[in-house]
Amino acid sequence: MGNADFGYPSKANGDNNGVQRVEVPPPQPFFKSLHYNLKETFFPDDPLRQFKNKTASRKFILGLQYFFPIFEWAPLYTFQFLKSDLISGITIASLAIPQGISYAKLANLPPIYGLYSSFIPPLVYAMMGSSKDLAVGTVAVASLLIASMLGSEVNATENPTLYLHLAFTATFFAGVFQASLGLLRLGFIVDFLSHATIVGFMGGAATVVCLQQLKGILGLEHFTHSTDIISVMRSVFTQTHQWRWESGVLGCCFLFFLLVTRYFSKRKPKFFWISAMAPLTSVILGSLLVYLTHAEKHGVQVIGDLKKGLNPPSITDLVFVSPYLMTAIKTGIITGVIAMAEGIAVGRSFAMFKNYNIDGNKEMIAFGMMNIVGSCTSCYLTTGPFSRSAVNFNAGCKTAVSNIVMAIAVMITLLFLTPLFYYTPLVVLSAIIMSAMLGLIDYEAAIHLFKVDKFDFIVCMGAYLGVVFADIEIGLIIAVTISLLRLLLFVARPRTVVLGIIPNSNIYRNIEHYPNANQVSGVLILEIDAPIYFANSSYLRERIIRWIDEEEDRLKSSGECSLQYVILDMSAVGNIDTSGISMLDEVKRILDRRDLKLVLANPVAEVMKKLDKAKFIEILGQEWIHLTVGDAVAACNFMLHACNKPSPVKEESEQWNSIV
């Protein structure tokens, strides 16, 4: 092959002449290596760093502040902060009260439990949460999930007590799951819900929620428990004779009012409070209208009695026996993941605007604890909804005290004001839900996904169509499955590209990306863009051989000198397993039979360590492993004078020959 006389310089020689070999990393004790890998996997942010070189008392205080951030910021709290948080808390309370009642109805729970859920959980989060802007409360998507998943096992109308107890139990398991993920540093599991998945899922759930509100808008008493669009439309249009025009007119008017106020607040951000106050204003106006006209006697359904008093304990109501235990666990885990993903995403979004960071694992612990405590105090699942947090942010909140102010406002409502909601029409609650849900159908994000990444758009639409035409669980499963399939495709079918040298440089780049890059005559340079595992080793072997066949055919047809060397750029290969090493060994043997030489460039430390332990370096030869592609090309030293065309690395080769 023209390299019989080639002798790789010794290490001493190499040092003197500027040539550096690729070293095998020094051996590490097993437990030290295991400790490092576990730390990188579960503690990438190194949360224990702040405890180093501290006294025992200081460590205790830091630990207390870690789990209860209120002890960190409370000593620095000022009167100016209080004024801002007071305004924010009252503002979000005006939104939380009607939304809490509405979302409880959406979950097929008595409306009072929506108010209960806006009292205790915000107090827990104020002590344990790390976000300054998150406003805690019930959310429509989680409410719909609870109604869908629990409703498939227990009818909320026929057996309301059992249904309510299962809702508490599902909330308990959601909290346990969330807190466990945070304590065990397993927050990366939530990352499997990609942005595209969440956009599609939220959009589909919002569409389903809007369709479900047709029951309230049209004043229907009997409605399907299914969430798919076909069942809902069938239920709507098979009961046309029961439509109530009074309810429809009232619902459309309030929906129009809510949408107009939201549009105005978006155009004029200084008037955010108009949109925030609109739901409570709708409730007050609707209640007055019904009271003055006695519309409840003409087909307009009202909330009715709401009992006074604070949250009664519900710890004895949790259901831990079959046959409903698995239903509660499944509902809790699924709703917990969705609520957690939404809450963390919302918290990070607003933290970015104010230039501070929140700890995702700490947030999971806070969400988990507020749901565990909530399940024992007659609350159902809560998180940080976007709409309420956006109002909190725009109102100028400074700390989590805004959640405390909101909880106090809800407490006052529970103690003294619940009788005022007797005449609140259900159609107003439906309008409030629909106006909130329309904001979750993010068609602009879907269009952006289509422009940037078609596969992400497919994931998004898979989630949306699955939720709308099947049910929420199937939509979520479809989206996660497509996302995992894409992840597996990235791993199982990594990209391999041919590199060429950019003229007047020693830089090697993808020849498709840089058309002016020239391939080195007699040398095929391939870059592998992913770790080499059992899942892709067979594919990479076949793809490398195919590249070699195509290159030989190209050289033969163009009359250039024959292929002599194959260089694998391993820069992007972060790891390799035994199947990958076997693949490299097999490729080497195939190339040996074809009178070609395999060369490796820039293998990372982890790869070098495993290649050394597998004795592959001895098989290949240390002289055929190089730090850079440029060094590997120079080291090939094939006979350039035998080629018909001058090589772009002629000058380098001559310099290398002079060294040798």
C-alpha positions in Angstrom: 0.0 0.0 0.0 3.0 2.3 -0.2 3.6 2.5 3.5 6.0 -0.4 4.0 8.9 1.9 4.9 6.8 4.1 7.1 8.0 4.2 10.7 6.0 6.0 13.3 8.3 8.3 15.4 9.0 7.4 18.9 7.5 9.3 21.8 10.8 11.0 22.5 11.2 11.9 18.8 7.5 12.9 18.7 8.0 15.3 21.5 11.0 16.8 19.8 9.3 17.3 16.5 5.8 18.4 17.7 4.1 15.1 17.1 1.9 13.9 20.0 0.4 10.4 20.3 -3.1 9.7 21.7 -2.6 8.6 25.3 -4.6 5.9 27.1 -6.0 7.6 30.2 -4.5 6.5 33.5 -6.5 3.7 35.2 -9.1 4.8 37.8 -10.3 2.7 40.7 -13.7 1.2 40.1 -15.4 3.0 42.9 -13.9 6.3 42.1 -15.1 6.0 38.5 -18.6 4.8 39.6 -18.8 7.8 42.0 -17.9 10.2 39.2 -20.5 8.7 36.8 -23.2 8.7 39.4 -22.4 12.3 40.3 -22.6 13.4 36.7 -25.8 11.6 36.1 -27.8 12.6 39.2 -25.9 15.7 40.5 -24.9 17.8 37.4 -25.5 21.0 39.3 -23.5 19.7 42.4 -26.0 20.8 45.0 -23.6 19.7 47.8 -21.0 22.2 46.8 -22.3 24.8 49.2 -21.9 22.5 52.2 -18.1 22.1 51.7 -15.9 23.3 54.5 -18.8 24.5 56.6 -19.5 24.0 60.3 -22.2 21.6 61.4 -24.6 24.4 62.4 -24.0 26.2 59.1 -24.7 22.9 57.2 -28.0 22.5 59.1 -29.0 26.1 58.2 -28.1 25.5 54.5 -30.0 22.2 54.5 -33.0 23.9 56.0 -32.8 26.7 53.4 -32.5 24.1 50.6 -35.7 22.4 51.4 -37.5 25.5 52.7 -36.2 28.5 50.6 -38.5 30.8 52.6 -35.8 30.8 55.3 -33.4 32.2 52.8 -35.3 35.1 51.4 -37.6 36.0 54.3 -34.8 37.8 56.3 -34.3 40.0 53.3 -37.9 40.8 52.8 -38.9 44.5 52.7 -42.0 46.6 52.9 -41.6 47.5 49.2 -41.8 43.8 48.4 -44.9 43.5 50.5 -46.7 46.2 48.6 -46.0 44.5 45.3 -46.8 41.0 46.5 -50.1 42.3 48.1 -51.3 43.7 44.8 -50.2 40.5 42.9 -51.8 38.2 45.5 -55.2 40.0 45.4 -55.1 40.1 41.6 -54.4 36.4 41.2 -57.0 35.6 43.9 -59.6 37.3 41.7 -58.6 34.8 39.0 -58.1 31.8 41.3 -61.5 31.8 42.8 -63.6 31.5 39.6 -61.0 29.2 38.0 -60.9 27.0 41.0 -64.7 26.6 41.0 -64.6 26.0 37.2 -61.8 23.5 37.1 -63.4 21.5 40.0 -66.5 21.1 37.8 -64.3 20.1 34.9 -62.9 17.3 37.2 -66.4 16.2 38.1 -65.8 17.3 41.7 -68.0 19.6 43.8 -67.0 23.3 43.2 -66.0 23.9 46.8 -63.0 21.5 46.3 -61.6 23.9 43.7 -61.5 26.6 46.4 -60.0 24.2 49.0 -57.2 23.4 46.4 -56.4 27.2 46.1 -55.9 27.5 49.9 -53.5 24.9 51.4 -51.2 24.1 48.4 -50.2 27.7 47.8 -49.1 28.0 51.4 -47.0 24.9 51.1 -45.4 26.1 47.9 -44.6 29.5 49.4 -42.4 27.8 52.0 -40.8 25.1 49.7 -40.9 26.5 46.1 -37.9 28.3 44.5 -39.8 30.3 41.9 -40.7 33.9 42.7 -43.4 34.1 40.0 -45.3 30.8 40.0 -48.9 31.1 41.2 -50.2 27.7 42.4 -53.6 26.3 41.8 -55.7 23.8 39.9 -55.2 23.4 36.1 -57.7 22.4 33.4 -55.6 19.7 31.8 -55.0 17.8 35.0 -58.7 18.3 36.0 -59.7 16.8 32.6 -57.3 13.9 33.1 -58.7 13.1 36.5 -62.2 13.2 35.1 -61.3 11.0 32.2 -59.2 8.4 34.0 -61.2 8.1 37.2 -64.5 8.4 35.3 -63.7 5.3 33.3 -63.7 3.3 36.6 -66.2 5.1 38.8 -69.2 7.2 37.8 -69.0 10.5 39.6 -72.8 11.0 39.5 -73.7 7.5 40.7 -71.0 7.1 43.3 -69.7 10.7 44.2 -68.1 9.7 47.5 -65.9 7.0 46.1 -65.0 9.2 43.1 -64.0 12.0 45.5 -61.9 9.7 47.6 -60.2 8.4 44.5 -59.4 11.9 43.4 -57.7 12.5 46.8 -55.8 9.2 46.5 -54.6 10.0 43.0 -53.4 13.4 44.2 -51.5 11.6 47.0 -49.8 9.3 44.6 -49.0 12.2 42.3 -47.4 14.0 45.2 -45.4 10.9 46.3 -44.2 10.4 42.7 -43.2 14.0 42.2 -41.4 14.3 45.6 -39.6 11.0 44.9 -38.3 12.2 41.5 -37.0 15.3 43.2 -35.3 13.5 46.2 -33.8 10.9 43.9 -32.6 13.5 41.4 -34.6 11.8 38.6 -35.9 15.0 37.1 -34.5 14.1 33.7 -37.4 11.7 33.3 -39.6 14.7 32.6 -37.3 15.6 29.7 -38.8 12.7 27.7 -41.8 15.0 27.3 -40.3 17.1 24.6 -41.4 20.7 23.8 -43.2 19.4 20.7 -45.0 16.7 22.8 -46.2 19.3 25.3 -47.4 21.8 22.6 -49.4 19.1 20.9 -50.7 17.5 24.1 -51.7 20.9 25.6 -53.4 22.0 22.4 -55.3 18.7 22.1 -56.4 18.8 25.7 -57.4 22.5 25.4 -59.5 21.5 22.3 -61.2 18.7 24.2 -61.8 20.9 27.2 -63.5 23.5 25.0 -65.7 20.9 23.4 -66.7 19.6 26.8 -67.9 23.1 27.8 -70.6 22.9 25.1 -72.6 21.1 27.8 -72.6 24.2 29.9 -72.9 26.7 27.1 -76.0 24.8 25.6 -77.5 24.1 29.0 -77.5 20.3 28.6 -78.1 18.1 31.6 -76.9 14.8 30.1 -73.6 14.6 28.3 -71.0 12.0 27.3 -68.2 11.1 29.6 -65.9 10.4 26.6 -63.4 13.1 25.6 -62.9 12.3 21.9 -64.4 14.8 19.4 -66.7 12.3 17.8 -68.4 11.3 21.0 -68.7 14.9 22.1 -70.2 16.0 18.7 -72.6 13.1 18.7 -73.7 14.0 22.2 -74.2 17.6 21.2 -76.2 17.1 18.0 -78.3 14.2 19.2 -79.8 16.6 21.9 -80.6 19.6 19.7 -84.1 19.5 21.2 -82.7 20.2 24.6 -80.6 23.2 23.7 -81.4 26.2 25.9 -81.1 29.5 23.9 -81.0 31.5 27.2 -77.9 29.6 28.3 -76.4 29.8 24.8 -76.8 33.6 24.5 -75.5 34.2 28.1 -72.5 31.9 27.5 -71.5 33.5 24.1 -71.8 37.0 25.6 -69.5 36.2 28.5 -67.1 34.3 26.3 -66.9 37.3 24.0 -66.3 39.6 27.0 -63.5 37.5 28.3 -61.8 37.2 24.9 -62.0 40.9 24.3 -60.5 41.8 27.7 -57.7 39.3 27.1 -57.0 40.7 23.7 -56.9 44.2 25.1 -54.5 43.3 27.9 -52.2 41.6 25.4 -52.2 44.8 23.2 -51.8 47.0 26.3 -49.7 45.1 28.9 -50.0 47.9 31.4 -53.7 47.0 31.7 -53.1 43.3 32.5 -55.4 43.7 35.5 -58.4 44.0 33.1 -58.0 40.5 31.8 -57.1 39.2 35.3 -60.3 40.7 36.8 -62.5 39.6 33.9 -63.3 36.1 35.3 -64.4 37.4 38.7 -66.3 40.2 37.0 -68.1 37.7 34.9 -69.0 35.6 37.9 -70.4 38.7 39.7 -72.3 40.0 36.7 -73.7 36.5 35.9 -74.8 36.0 39.5 -76.5 39.3 39.6 -78.2 38.7 36.3 -79.5 35.3 37.4 -80.6 36.7 40.8 -82.5 39.6 39.3 -84.2 37.8 36.4 -84.7 34.4 38.2 -83.0 32.8 35.2 -82.5 29.6 37.2 -86.2 28.9 36.6 -85.8 29.2 32.9 -83.1 26.6 32.2 -80.0 28.4 33.3 -78.2 26.0 35.7 -76.5 27.5 38.8 -73.9 26.3 41.3 -76.2 26.2 44.2 -75.1 25.8 47.8 -71.4 26.0 48.7 -70.7 25.1 52.3 -68.8 27.6 54.5 -65.6 26.6 56.3 -62.0 25.7 55.7 -60.6 22.5 54.3 -61.8 19.4 56.3 -59.2 16.7 56.8 -59.3 13.9 54.3 -56.4 11.6 55.2 -58.9 8.9 56.3 -60.6 9.1 52.9 -57.6 7.9 50.9 -58.3 4.6 49.2 -55.4 2.0 49.4 -57.4 -1.2 48.7 -58.2 -3.0 45.5 -59.9 -2.9 43.0 -59.3 0.9 42.8 -55.7 1.2 44.0 -54.1 0.7 40.6 -56.5 3.1 39.0 -55.5 5.8 41.6 -51.8 5.0 41.2 -52.0 5.2 37.4 -54.0 8.4 37.5 -51.6 10.0 40.0 -48.5 9.2 38.1 -49.8 10.4 34.7 -51.4 13.6 36.0 -48.4 14.1 38.3 -45.9 14.0 35.3 -48.1 16.4 33.2 -48.6 18.8 36.1 -44.9 18.7 37.0 -43.8 19.3 33.4 -46.1 22.3 33.1 -45.2 23.8 36.4 -41.4 23.5 35.9 -41.7 24.8 32.3 -43.7 27.8 33.5 -41.4 28.5 36.4 -38.3 28.4 34.3 -39.9 30.7 31.6 -40.6 33.5 34.1 -37.3 33.0 35.9 -35.5 33.6 32.6 -37.2 37.0 32.3 -36.0 38.0 35.8 -32.5 36.5 35.4 -32.6 34.0 38.2 -32.5 30.2 38.2 -34.8 27.6 39.8 -33.8 24.1 40.7 -36.0 21.6 38.9 -35.5 18.9 41.5 -36.3 21.3 44.3 -39.5 22.3 42.5 -40.5 18.6 42.2 -40.1 18.2 45.9 -42.2 21.3 46.5 -44.9 20.2 44.1 -44.9 16.7 45.6 -45.2 18.0 49.2 -48.0 20.4 48.4 -50.0 17.6 46.7 -49.3 15.2 49.5 -50.5 17.7 52.1 -53.3 18.7 49.8 -54.6 15.2 49.5 -54.9 15.1 53.3 -56.8 18.4 53.4 -59.5 17.9 50.8 -57.5 19.2 47.8 -57.0 17.7 44.4 -54.0 18.0 42.1 -52.4 21.4 41.8 -49.4 22.9 40.0 -48.3 26.2 38.6 -50.7 27.1 35.7 -49.4 29.5 33.0 -52.4 31.8 33.0 -52.3 32.5 36.8 -48.5 32.7 36.8 -48.5 35.2 33.9 -50.9 37.4 35.8 -48.7 37.1 38.9 -45.7 38.1 36.9 -47.3 41.0 35.1 -48.7 42.3 38.4 -45.1 42.8 39.6 -44.8 40.1 42.2 -41.5 40.0 44.1 -41.6 36.7 46.1 -43.8 33.7 46.8 -45.7 35.9 49.4 -48.1 36.6 46.6 -49.2 33.0 47.0 -49.8 33.5 50.7 -51.9 36.6 50.0 -53.9 34.6 47.4 -54.4 31.8 50.0 -55.6 34.3 52.6 -58.1 35.8 50.1 -59.4 32.3 49.4 -59.6 31.6 53.1 -61.8 34.7 53.6 -64.0 33.6 50.7 -64.3 30.1 52.3 -65.2 31.5 55.7 -67.6 34.3 54.7 -68.4 34.6 51.0 -69.4 31.2 49.7 -73.1 31.9 49.9 -72.7 34.6 47.3 -71.9 32.0 44.7 -75.3 30.4 44.9 -76.6 32.1 41.8 -73.4 31.8 39.8 -74.5 30.3 36.4 -72.6 27.2 35.2 -72.5 28.7 31.8 -70.2 31.5 33.1 -67.8 28.9 34.4 -67.9 27.2 31.0 -67.1 30.5 29.3 -64.2 31.1 31.8 -62.7 27.7 31.0 -63.1 28.1 27.3 -61.4 31.5 27.2 -58.5 30.1 29.3 -58.2 27.0 27.1 -58.1 28.9 23.8 -54.9 30.5 24.9 -53.3 27.0 25.3 -53.9 26.1 21.6 -50.5 27.4 20.4 -50.9 27.2 16.7 -47.9 29.6 16.2 -45.6 27.1 18.0 -47.0 24.3 15.7 -46.2 26.4 12.6 -42.7 27.1 14.0 -42.1 23.4 14.5 -43.2 22.7 10.9 -40.7 25.3 9.6 -37.8 24.2 11.7 -38.2 20.4 12.2 -40.8 18.3 10.4 -40.3 15.4 12.8 -41.1 17.5 15.8 -44.2 18.7 13.9 -45.2 15.1 13.5 -44.7 14.5 17.2 -46.8 17.5 18.0 -49.6 16.5 15.6 -49.5 12.9 16.8 -50.2 14.1 20.4 -52.9 16.6 19.3 -54.8 14.2 17.0 -54.4 11.3 19.6 -56.0 13.5 22.3 -58.7 14.9 20.1 -59.8 11.7 18.3 -59.0 9.1 20.9 -58.5 10.2 24.5 -56.0 12.0 26.6 -54.0 8.8 27.6 -53.7 7.6 24.0 -52.6 11.0 22.8 -49.9 11.1 25.5 -48.8 7.6 24.7 -48.6 8.4 20.9 -46.6 11.5 21.5 -44.1 9.9 23.9 -43.8 6.8 21.6 -43.0 9.0 18.6 -40.5 11.0 20.7 -38.8 7.8 21.9 -38.8 6.4 18.4 -37.0 9.5 17.2 -34.5 9.2 20.1 -33.9 5.5 19.2 -33.4 6.5 15.5 -30.8 9.0 16.5 -29.0 6.3 18.4 -29.6 3.4 16.1 -29.0 5.4 12.8 -26.3 7.9 13.6 -25.0 10.2 10.8 -21.8 9.4 9.1 -20.3 12.0 6.7 -17.3 12.3 4.4 -14.8 14.9 5.3 -12.6 17.0 3.0 -9.9 19.6 3.5 -10.8 23.2 3.1 -8.4 24.9 0.7 -5.5 26.8 2.2 -6.1 25.4 5.7 -5.7 22.3 7.8 -9.4 22.1 8.6 -11.5 19.1 7.6 -15.3 19.5 7.2 -18.3 17.7 5.7 -18.0 17.9 1.9 -21.8 18.3 1.6 -21.8 21.3 4.0 -18.7 22.8 2.4 -18.7 22.1 -1.3 -15.3 23.7 -1.7 -13.7 21.1 0.6 -11.5 18.7 -1.3 -11.2 15.0 -0.6 -7.7 13.7 0.0 -6.6 11.5 -2.8 -6.3 7.9 -1.7 -7.8 8.6 1.7 -11.4 8.3 2.8 -12.2 10.3 5.9 -15.4 9.5 7.7 -16.9 11.2 10.7 -19.2 9.3 13.1 -21.6 11.6 14.9 -22.8 9.5 17.9 -21.6 7.0 20.5 -21.2 3.5 19.2 -23.4 1.0 21.0 -25.0 -2.4 20.3 -28.0 -0.6 18.8 -26.0 1.0 16.0 -22.8 -1.1 15.6 -24.2 -3.3 12.8 -25.6 -0.2 11.0 -22.3 1.6 11.2 -20.3 -1.4 10.0 -22.6 -1.7 6.9 -22.5 2.1 6.3 -18.7 2.3 6.6 -18.3 -0.5 4.1 -20.8 1.2 1.8 -18.9 4.5 1.9 -15.7 2.5 1.0 -17.4 0.8 -1.9 -18.8 4.1 -3.2 -15.4 5.8 -2.8 -13.6 3.0 -4.7 -16.2 3.2 -7.5 -15.7 7.0 -7.7 -11.9 6.8 -7.8 -12.1 4.0 -10.4 -14.4 6.0 -12.7 -12.4 9.2 -12.3 -9.0 7.5 -12.9 -7.5 8.7 -9.6 -5.2 6.6 -7.5 -6.8 3.8 -5.6 -8.1 4.0 -2.1 -5.5 3.1 0.5 -6.5 4.5 3.9 -9.8 4.9 5.8 -9.7 7.4 8.6 -12.5 7.4 11.2 -12.9 10.7 13.0 -14.0 9.7 16.5 -14.4 13.2 17.9 -18.2 12.9 18.4 -18.0 9.3 19.7 -18.5 10.0 23.4 -18.6 6.3 24.4 -18.4 2.8 23.0 -19.5 -0.6 24.2 -18.2 -4.1 23.5 -20.4 -4.4 20.5 -18.9 -1.3 19.1 -15.4 -2.5 19.7 -16.3 -5.8 17.9 -17.6 -3.7 15.0 -14.3 -1.8 14.7 -12.4 -5.1 14.9 -14.6 -6.5 12.1 -14.2 -3.4 10.0 -10.4 -3.7 10.4 -10.4 -7.3 9.3 -12.5 -6.5 6.3 -10.2 -3.6 5.3 -7.1 -5.9 5.8 -8.6 -8.4 3.3 -9.1 -5.5 0.8 -5.5 -4.3 1.3 -6.7 -1.1 3.1 -5.6 0.5 6.3 -7.9 1.6 9.2 -6.8 4.8 11.0 -8.5 6.4 14.0 -8.5 10.2 14.8 -9.2 11.9 18.1 -10.8 9.1 20.2 -11.9 10.5 23.5 -10.7 9.2 26.9 -13.6 6.9 27.6 -13.2 5.3 24.1 -9.4 5.0 24.4 -9.8 3.3 27.8 -12.1 0.7 26.5 -10.1 0.1 23.3 -7.0 -0.4 25.5 -8.8 -2.9 27.8 -10.1 -4.8 24.8 -6.6 -5.0 23.3 -7.8 -3.3 20.2 -5.1 -0.8 20.3 -2.5 -3.6 20.1 -4.4 -5.1 17.2 -4.7 -1.8 15.3 -1.3 -0.4 16.2 -0.7 2.7 18.4 0.8 4.4 15.4 -2.6 4.4 13.6 -4.4 6.4 16.3 -3.9 10.2 16.1 -5.0 13.4 17.9 -6.4 15.1 14.8 -7.6 14.3 11.3 -4.7 16.4 10.0 -2.2 14.3 11.9 -3.9 11.1 10.6 -3.8 12.3 7.0 -0.1 13.2 7.3 0.7 9.9 8.9 -0.8 7.9 6.1 2.3 8.8 3.9 1.0 7.1 0.7 3.0 7.5 -2.5 1.6 10.7 -3.9 3.7 10.5 -7.1 1.7 7.4 -8.2 -1.5 9.5 -8.3 -2.7 11.2 -11.4 -3.8 14.4 -9.6 -1.8 16.4 -7.0 -3.0 15.9 -3.5 -4.1 18.8 -1.4 -1.9 17.5 1.4 1.2 17.1 -0.7 3.1 19.7 1.3 2.1 18.1 4.6 3.2 14.7 3.4 6.6 16.0 2.3 7.0 17.6 5.7 6.0 14.4 7.4 8.5 12.4 5.3 11.2 14.7 6.3 10.4 14.1 10.0 10.4 10.3 9.5 
